[in-house]
Amino acid sequence: MGWRKFCGWTLRKLGWTVVEGLPEEKKCIMLGVPHTSIWDFLIAYLYYKSIGGDARFMVKKEMFFPPLGWLLRAMGAFPVDRANSGTLIRSLIHEMNASEVFHLALAPEGTRKPVRRWKNGYHLIAKETGVPVYMGYFDWKRKRIGRGQKVELTDDANADTRRIQALYEAMDLGALHQDHYLTH
């Protein structure tokens, strides 16, 4: 059994249903909401691998110690220095522009803790690279996972983020730790 099939089998054994497949674009940003647990990462990873994707994702640099750091890099992670987000975003933009295929998975909440104000880095990266943004989700209540709808962005990052939050709220998603998922 290949890795892709194994990931799909594991996801199904855990009770999850895949709702949508890969985006058609070679480059995109895939939001992941709600993000309240490290288990969200595992479910999202299994999903993306099972549908034939290779998503890149950010992990705080403190996690990149041997052997965990080696495993994270092999899975598509790159370290984030949270104290220097401007440099991170510029390097992401450069890497996306230089790559033929690049699916970037981001949690706009920026943390697993409860937050009302989401980060807008996804917006800047999307606008600078011209890639679409998808509303990926993991719904622990119904155990469904998918790429969600593609959202059109305007030049107003704050308004777009509020609109995307409202769209997610209307989806009535269940988080693993529901008390950490705040809607606006």
Phi and psi restraints in degrees (value plus and minus 20) as a CYANA .aco file:
   2 GLY   PHI     -94.4   -54.4
   2 GLY   PSI     147.0   187.0
   3 TRP   PHI     -80.6   -40.6
   3 TRP   PSI     -62.7   -22.7
   4 ARG   PHI     -78.5   -38.5
   4 ARG   PSI     -68.7   -28.7
   5 LYS   PHI     -85.4   -45.4
   5 LYS   PSI     -58.5   -18.5
   6 PHE   PHI     -82.2   -42.2
   6 PHE   PSI     -62.7   -22.7
   7 CYS   PHI     -83.7   -43.7
   7 CYS   PSI     -62.4   -22.4
   8 GLY   PHI     -84.5   -44.5
   8 GLY   PSI     -62.0   -22.0
   9 TRP   PHI     -81.8   -41.8
   9 TRP   PSI     -64.6   -24.6
  10 THR   PHI     -82.6   -42.6
  10 THR   PSI     -63.9   -23.9
  11 LEU   PHI     -79.8   -39.8
  11 LEU   PSI     -65.4   -25.4
  12 ARG   PHI     -84.8   -44.8
  12 ARG   PSI     -61.0   -21.0
  13 LYS   PHI     -83.0   -43.0
  13 LYS   PSI     -49.2    -9.2
  14 LEU   PHI    -100.6   -60.6
  14 LEU   PSI     -22.4    17.6
  15 GLY   PHI      73.4   113.4
  15 GLY   PSI     -10.2    29.8
  16 TRP   PHI    -110.0   -70.0
  16 TRP   PSI     127.4   167.4
  17 THR   PHI    -135.0   -95.0
  17 THR   PSI     109.3   149.3
  18 VAL   PHI    -104.1   -64.1
  18 VAL   PSI     105.6   145.6
  19 VAL   PHI    -114.8   -74.8
  19 VAL   PSI     -63.2   -23.2
  20 GLU   PHI    -152.7  -112.7
  20 GLU   PSI     136.7   176.7
  21 GLY   PHI    -112.1   -72.1
  21 GLY   PSI    -179.8  -139.8
  22 LEU   PHI     -83.4   -43.4
  22 LEU   PSI     128.0   168.0
  23 PRO   PHI     -83.3   -43.3
  23 PRO   PSI     132.0   172.0
  24 GLU   PHI     -95.4   -55.4
  24 GLU   PSI     -42.3    -2.3
  25 GLU   PHI     -95.8   -55.8
  25 GLU   PSI     127.9   167.9
  26 LYS   PHI     -94.9   -54.9
  26 LYS   PSI     -43.4    -3.4
  27 LYS   PHI    -150.8  -110.8
  27 LYS   PSI     115.5   155.5
  28 CYS   PHI    -185.0  -145.0
  28 CYS   PSI     149.4   189.4
  29 ILE   PHI    -133.5   -93.5
  29 ILE   PSI     109.7   149.7
  30 MET   PHI    -132.8   -92.8
  30 MET   PSI      90.1   130.1
  31 LEU   PHI     -93.9   -53.9
  31 LEU   PSI     130.7   170.7
  32 GLY   PHI    -147.1  -107.1
  32 GLY   PSI      89.4   129.4
  33 VAL   PHI    -158.9  -118.9
  33 VAL   PSI     122.9   162.9
  34 PRO   PHI    -104.6   -64.6
  34 PRO   PSI     124.1   164.1
  35 HIS   PHI    -130.6   -90.6
  35 HIS   PSI      78.9   118.9
  36 THR   PHI    -146.5  -106.5
  36 THR   PSI     -22.9    17.1
  37 SER   PHI    -172.2  -132.2
  37 SER   PSI     133.8   173.8
  38 ILE   PHI     -83.2   -43.2
  38 ILE   PSI     -44.3    -4.3
  39 TRP   PHI     -85.2   -45.2
  39 TRP   PSI     -45.3    -5.3
  40 ASP   PHI     -77.9   -37.9
  40 ASP   PSI     -59.9   -19.9
  41 PHE   PHI     -81.3   -41.3
  41 PHE   PSI     -66.3   -26.3
  42 LEU   PHI     -81.5   -41.5
  42 LEU   PSI     -66.5   -26.5
  43 ILE   PHI     -83.0   -43.0
  43 ILE   PSI     -64.0   -24.0
  44 ALA   PHI     -84.3   -44.3
  44 ALA   PSI     -60.9   -20.9
  45 TYR   PHI     -82.7   -42.7
  45 TYR   PSI     -67.6   -27.6
  46 LEU   PHI     -79.8   -39.8
  46 LEU   PSI     -62.4   -22.4
  47 TYR   PHI     -80.0   -40.0
  47 TYR   PSI     -73.8   -33.8
  48 TYR   PHI     -84.4   -44.4
  48 TYR   PSI     -59.2   -19.2
  49 LYS   PHI     -87.0   -47.0
  49 LYS   PSI     -59.5   -19.5
  50 SER   PHI     -86.3   -46.3
  50 SER   PSI     -45.1    -5.1
  51 ILE   PHI    -117.3   -77.3
  51 ILE   PSI     -12.1    27.9
  52 GLY   PHI      70.3   110.3
  52 GLY   PSI      -3.3    36.7
  53 GLY   PHI    -119.2   -79.2
  53 GLY   PSI     141.1   181.1
  54 ASP   PHI    -149.9  -109.9
  54 ASP   PSI      70.5   110.5
  55 ALA   PHI    -106.6   -66.6
  55 ALA   PSI     125.3   165.3
  56 ARG   PHI    -119.0   -79.0
  56 ARG   PSI     129.1   169.1
  57 PHE   PHI    -171.5  -131.5
  57 PHE   PSI     140.5   180.5
  58 MET   PHI    -121.5   -81.5
  58 MET   PSI     121.2   161.2
  59 VAL   PHI    -156.5  -116.5
  59 VAL   PSI     120.2   160.2
  60 LYS   PHI     -77.0   -37.0
  60 LYS   PSI     120.1   160.1
  61 LYS   PHI     -80.0   -40.0
  61 LYS   PSI     -43.7    -3.7
  62 GLU   PHI     -83.4   -43.4
  62 GLU   PSI     -38.9     1.1
  63 MET   PHI    -104.6   -64.6
  63 MET   PSI     -25.8    14.2
  64 PHE   PHI    -113.0   -73.0
  64 PHE   PSI      40.5    80.5
  65 PHE   PHI    -132.6   -92.6
  65 PHE   PSI     129.1   169.1
  66 PRO   PHI     -85.7   -45.7
  66 PRO   PSI     122.0   162.0
  67 PRO   PHI    -109.7   -69.7
  67 PRO   PSI     -27.0    13.0
  68 LEU   PHI     -78.8   -38.8
  68 LEU   PSI     -61.0   -21.0
  69 GLY   PHI     -79.8   -39.8
  69 GLY   PSI     -60.2   -20.2
  70 TRP   PHI     -82.9   -42.9
  70 TRP   PSI     -64.2   -24.2
  71 LEU   PHI     -84.4   -44.4
  71 LEU   PSI     -65.1   -25.1
  72 LEU   PHI     -79.3   -39.3
  72 LEU   PSI     -65.1   -25.1
  73 ARG   PHI     -81.8   -41.8
  73 ARG   PSI     -61.6   -21.6
  74 ALA   PHI     -83.6   -43.6
  74 ALA   PSI     -47.6    -7.6
  75 MET   PHI    -104.8   -64.8
  75 MET   PSI     -30.0    10.0
  76 GLY   PHI      93.6   133.6
  76 GLY   PSI     -13.1    26.9
  77 ALA   PHI    -103.0   -63.0
  77 ALA   PSI     131.8   171.8
  78 PHE   PHI    -153.7  -113.7
  78 PHE   PSI     125.9   165.9
  79 PRO   PHI     -92.2   -52.2
  79 PRO   PSI     124.4   164.4
  80 VAL   PHI    -137.8   -97.8
  80 VAL   PSI     106.6   146.6
  81 ASP   PHI    -113.6   -73.6
  81 ASP   PSI      80.1   120.1
  82 ARG   PHI     -85.8   -45.8
  82 ARG   PSI     -36.2     3.8
  83 ALA   PHI    -100.2   -60.2
  83 ALA   PSI     -33.6     6.4
  84 ASN   PHI    -152.9  -112.9
  84 ASN   PSI      44.7    84.7
  85 SER   PHI     -88.1   -48.1
  85 SER   PSI     -49.7    -9.7
  86 GLY   PHI     -81.8   -41.8
  86 GLY   PSI     -63.4   -23.4
  87 THR   PHI     -84.8   -44.8
  87 THR   PSI     -60.7   -20.7
  88 LEU   PHI     -79.6   -39.6
  88 LEU   PSI     -68.6   -28.6
  89 ILE   PHI     -84.5   -44.5
  89 ILE   PSI     -61.9   -21.9
  90 ARG   PHI     -81.9   -41.9
  90 ARG   PSI     -60.9   -20.9
  91 SER   PHI     -89.6   -49.6
  91 SER   PSI     -55.8   -15.8
  92 LEU   PHI     -83.8   -43.8
  92 LEU   PSI     -63.8   -23.8
  93 ILE   PHI     -80.8   -40.8
  93 ILE   PSI     -65.8   -25.8
  94 HIS   PHI     -80.7   -40.7
  94 HIS   PSI     -66.6   -26.6
  95 GLU   PHI     -85.6   -45.6
  95 GLU   PSI     -59.9   -19.9
  96 MET   PHI     -84.8   -44.8
  96 MET   PSI     -63.0   -23.0
  97 ASN   PHI     -85.3   -45.3
  97 ASN   PSI     -52.8   -12.8
  98 ALA   PHI    -103.2   -63.2
  98 ALA   PSI     -34.9     5.1
  99 SER   PHI    -116.8   -76.8
  99 SER   PSI     128.0   168.0
 100 GLU   PHI     -98.2   -58.2
 100 GLU   PSI     -58.4   -18.4
 101 VAL   PHI    -148.9  -108.9
 101 VAL   PSI     109.5   149.5
 102 PHE   PHI    -178.3  -138.3
 102 PHE   PSI      85.0   125.0
 103 HIS   PHI    -124.4   -84.4
 103 HIS   PSI      97.5   137.5
 104 LEU   PHI    -124.2   -84.2
 104 LEU   PSI      99.4   139.4
 105 ALA   PHI    -116.7   -76.7
 105 ALA   PSI     106.6   146.6
 106 LEU   PHI    -153.7  -113.7
 106 LEU   PSI     125.9   165.9
 107 ALA   PHI    -123.0   -83.0
 107 ALA   PSI      85.7   125.7
 108 PRO   PHI     -84.0   -44.0
 108 PRO   PSI     -38.5     1.5
 109 GLU   PHI     -86.9   -46.9
 109 GLU   PSI     -46.8    -6.8
 110 GLY   PHI      59.3    99.3
 110 GLY   PSI     -27.7    12.3
 111 THR   PHI    -182.3  -142.3
 111 THR   PSI     145.7   185.7
 112 ARG   PHI    -108.4   -68.4
 112 ARG   PSI     -25.5    14.5
 113 LYS   PHI    -100.3   -60.3
 113 LYS   PSI     140.3   180.3
 114 PRO   PHI     -86.8   -46.8
 114 PRO   PSI     108.1   148.1
 115 VAL   PHI    -159.8  -119.8
 115 VAL   PSI     126.2   166.2
 116 ARG   PHI    -117.5   -77.5
 116 ARG   PSI     -53.0   -13.0
 117 ARG   PHI    -120.0   -80.0
 117 ARG   PSI      92.9   132.9
 118 TRP   PHI    -101.7   -61.7
 118 TRP   PSI     137.9   177.9
 119 LYS   PHI     -98.0   -58.0
 119 LYS   PSI     129.1   169.1
 120 ASN   PHI    -125.0   -85.0
 120 ASN   PSI     -10.9    29.1
 121 GLY   PHI     -77.0   -37.0
 121 GLY   PSI     -57.5   -17.5
 122 TYR   PHI     -76.3   -36.3
 122 TYR   PSI     -58.6   -18.6
 123 HIS   PHI     -86.7   -46.7
 123 HIS   PSI     -67.3   -27.3
 124 LEU   PHI     -81.4   -41.4
 124 LEU   PSI     -65.0   -25.0
 125 ILE   PHI     -82.2   -42.2
 125 ILE   PSI     -65.5   -25.5
 126 ALA   PHI     -82.9   -42.9
 126 ALA   PSI     -64.0   -24.0
 127 LYS   PHI     -87.4   -47.4
 127 LYS   PSI     -59.5   -19.5
 128 GLU   PHI     -92.7   -52.7
 128 GLU   PSI     -49.4    -9.4
 129 THR   PHI    -122.5   -82.5
 129 THR   PSI     -34.4     5.6
 130 GLY   PHI      54.7    94.7
 130 GLY   PSI       1.5    41.5
 131 VAL   PHI    -113.5   -73.5
 131 VAL   PSI     131.7   171.7
 132 PRO   PHI     -96.9   -56.9
 132 PRO   PSI     141.3   181.3
 133 VAL   PHI    -137.0   -97.0
 133 VAL   PSI     109.9   149.9
 134 TYR   PHI    -131.0   -91.0
 134 TYR   PSI     126.2   166.2
 135 MET   PHI    -111.8   -71.8
 135 MET   PSI      51.5    91.5
 136 GLY   PHI     -84.5   -44.5
 136 GLY   PSI     130.6   170.6
 137 TYR   PHI    -170.4  -130.4
 137 TYR   PSI     134.0   174.0
 138 PHE   PHI    -150.1  -110.1
 138 PHE   PSI      96.0   136.0
 139 ASP   PHI    -124.4   -84.4
 139 ASP   PSI      79.7   119.7
 140 TRP   PHI     -89.5   -49.5
 140 TRP   PSI     -44.7    -4.7
 141 LYS   PHI     -86.6   -46.6
 141 LYS   PSI     -63.6   -23.6
 142 ARG   PHI    -127.2   -87.2
 142 ARG   PSI     -23.8    16.2
 143 LYS   PHI      33.2    73.2
 143 LYS   PSI      32.7    72.7
 144 ARG   PHI    -139.3   -99.3
 144 ARG   PSI     125.0   165.0
 145 ILE   PHI    -160.8  -120.8
 145 ILE   PSI     121.8   161.8
 146 GLY   PHI    -186.0  -146.0
 146 GLY   PSI     155.2   195.2
 147 ARG   PHI    -101.6   -61.6
 147 ARG   PSI     -40.4    -0.4
 148 GLY   PHI      51.9    91.9
 148 GLY   PSI    -190.8  -150.8
 149 GLN   PHI    -103.8   -63.8
 149 GLN   PSI     135.3   175.3
 150 LYS   PHI    -103.8   -63.8
 150 LYS   PSI     116.5   156.5
 151 VAL   PHI    -133.6   -93.6
 151 VAL   PSI     117.9   157.9
 152 GLU   PHI    -105.7   -65.7
 152 GLU   PSI     115.1   155.1
 153 LEU   PHI    -121.9   -81.9
 153 LEU   PSI     128.4   168.4
 154 THR   PHI    -123.5   -83.5
 154 THR   PSI    -186.7  -146.7
 155 ASP   PHI    -110.1   -70.1
 155 ASP   PSI     -16.5    23.5
 156 ASP   PHI    -128.0   -88.0
 156 ASP   PSI      75.9   115.9
 157 ALA   PHI     -80.6   -40.6
 157 ALA   PSI     -62.0   -22.0
 158 ASN   PHI     -86.0   -46.0
 158 ASN   PSI     -63.3   -23.3
 159 ALA   PHI     -85.7   -45.7
 159 ALA   PSI     -61.4   -21.4
 160 ASP   PHI     -82.8   -42.8
 160 ASP   PSI     -61.5   -21.5
 161 THR   PHI     -85.4   -45.4
 161 THR   PSI     -62.0   -22.0
 162 ARG   PHI     -82.2   -42.2
 162 ARG   PSI     -60.1   -20.1
 163 ARG   PHI     -85.0   -45.0
 163 ARG   PSI     -62.8   -22.8
 164 ILE   PHI     -85.3   -45.3
 164 ILE   PSI     -60.4   -20.4
 165 GLN   PHI     -80.6   -40.6
 165 GLN   PSI     -61.4   -21.4
 166 ALA   PHI     -85.0   -45.0
 166 ALA   PSI     -58.7   -18.7
 167 LEU   PHI     -84.1   -44.1
 167 LEU   PSI     -62.1   -22.1
 168 TYR   PHI     -83.8   -43.8
 168 TYR   PSI     -62.3   -22.3
 169 GLU   PHI     -79.2   -39.2
 169 GLU   PSI     -59.6   -19.6
 170 ALA   PHI     -86.8   -46.8
 170 ALA   PSI     -41.9    -1.9
 171 MET   PHI     -94.3   -54.3
 171 MET   PSI     -33.7     6.3
 172 ASP   PHI      33.1    73.1
 172 ASP   PSI      33.0    73.0
 173 LEU   PHI     -98.7   -58.7
 173 LEU   PSI     126.7   166.7
 174 GLY   PHI    -120.8   -80.8
 174 GLY   PSI     109.4   149.4
 175 ALA   PHI    -114.5   -74.5
 175 ALA   PSI     137.1   177.1
 176 LEU   PHI     -81.7   -41.7
 176 LEU   PSI     -62.8   -22.8
 177 HIS   PHI    -133.8   -93.8
 177 HIS   PSI      66.6   106.6
 178 GLN   PHI     -77.3   -37.3
 178 GLN   PSI     -52.3   -12.3
 179 ASP   PHI     -89.6   -49.6
 179 ASP   PSI     -31.2     8.8
 180 HIS   PHI    -116.1   -76.1
 180 HIS   PSI     -27.0    13.0
 181 TYR   PHI    -122.2   -82.2
 181 TYR   PSI      83.7   123.7
 182 LEU   PHI    -119.9   -79.9
 182 LEU   PSI     111.4   151.4
 183 THR   PHI    -117.0   -77.0
 183 THR   PSI     146.9   186.9
